[in-house]
Amino acid sequence: MKQFKYIFGAVPSRRMGLSVGVSPIPRKRCNYSCAYCQLGRTDKMTNQRDEFFELSDILKEFKEYLIEGLKFDVVTIVGEGEPTLYSRLGELIVELKKLTSKPVAVITNGATLYDKEVRKELMNADIVLPSLDAHDENTFKKVNRPYGKLKFQDVYQGLVDFSKEYKGELWVEVMIIKDLNDNEESLNKMKELLEKVSYNRLYINTPVRPPAEEWVKQVSKESMELAVNILGGISIDMLNSEGFFSEVKDDYEAILSIIRRHPMNQYEIRKFLDSRKCSNIENIFEKLNKDEKVQVVDYKGYNTYRLKV
């Protein structure tokens, strides 16, 4: 099978099943540098939209992926940065929908929803999954660490406006962090904000993979229960996902192709290799641990692997 540049997966999604990812953005090109980001700190911060990759090249790869006949449940435009920075996002959505009957989703931090053109381009997506992690400017700067010109009120109002205009499925995700926005006061403020957003589902998440900053911690079970009770959403931890998949034949290169975009812990890697009938698992772990391209993070007593820039 061919190794792809813009298409990856299928990757297990706890919200959507097996997701084929479409990445129209260069690695870590984003307008946020979220403290909890599993890819590490953003080193190419921008709020400028651009056609980073040729639309025709992305679509050509997707057609080639479809020829393989692999199983998937949804096509997700997600990228390794913020996908709404792709200036031809609207066209990408429309063209993908011509090629598959599966739903096309866009995962976004929601930062550009203040832009009417971005909102217009997202209208043809079947599912849009924006984030709302803060309840005021101060929390916004601590959690999302936005590009300098972005203001919380503009971002929030953009989400509200989009939610009133959009006819597809709007699934909002809230990331809660220990000792930052997991207390009752913060959650009640978040609830007030969410009451003005017309969404179909609300997911509540907490960092489960190594974050960009060491001070970011997963909330307790009690805090998560409090958040679920106040906000009325569902904890993503309660959802199940299928295993990882890669079209790359070589086991080691297959792991690298996944962790470039989606970090894997040692147990996920072992399960993935078992599913491929790999006979030299320990050798692969030894190679991963020595590979200068791979960052190994000891997090909660186990190793998580992600690819360096």
Buried (B, 14 or more C-beta within 10 A) or exposed (E): EEBBEBBBBBBBBBBBBBBBBBBBBBBBBBBBBBBBBBBBBBEEBBBEBEEBBEBEEBBEBBEBBBEEEBEBBBBBBBBBBBBBBBBBBBBBBBBBBEBBEBBBBBBBBBBBBBBEEBBEBBBBBBBBBBBBBBBBBEBBBBBBBBBEEBBBEBBBBBBBBBBEBBEBBBBBBBBBBBEBBBBEEBBEBBBEBBEEBEBEBBBBBBBBBBBBBEEBBBBEEEBBEBBBEBBEBBBBEEEEBBBBBBBBEEBBEBBBBBBBBBBBBBEBBBEBBEEBEBEEBEEBBEEBEEBEEBBBBEBEEEBBBBBEE
